[in-house]
Amino acid sequence: MRIFQTNEVNVTENKKHYGTPEWGHKILRVVSDEHLIGSALPVQPKNINHIKMDDLEYEHESLNFEGWRYQLGFALDDDSFYLFYKKPINLTK
């Protein structure tokens, strides 16, 4: 009679269950001139950051460093455009 040893591991016991991330969202309104920062918006999102065009590169690098990832850009008016960022803010189990 032969006895075989195996290193088989019960796969179901070793599976890790990861929670679904909850996403945070950030919108930047980019304007070419500072006087446009306070002007009325056609849409009033909850959290919107106003920045000047000259500061865009610095702001983008800062957001990437903090874990924010660019998703899309869009325009709602003739004086500015908007950049949408998101990042996972926590894991729910």
RABELKA-V656035 format. One line per field, one symbol per residue. ss: DSSP state (@ for helix, = for strand, . for the rest). Layout:
ss->???
//
This chain:
ss->..........@@@@.....============..@@@...........=====@@@@@@@@@@@@@...======.....=============.
//
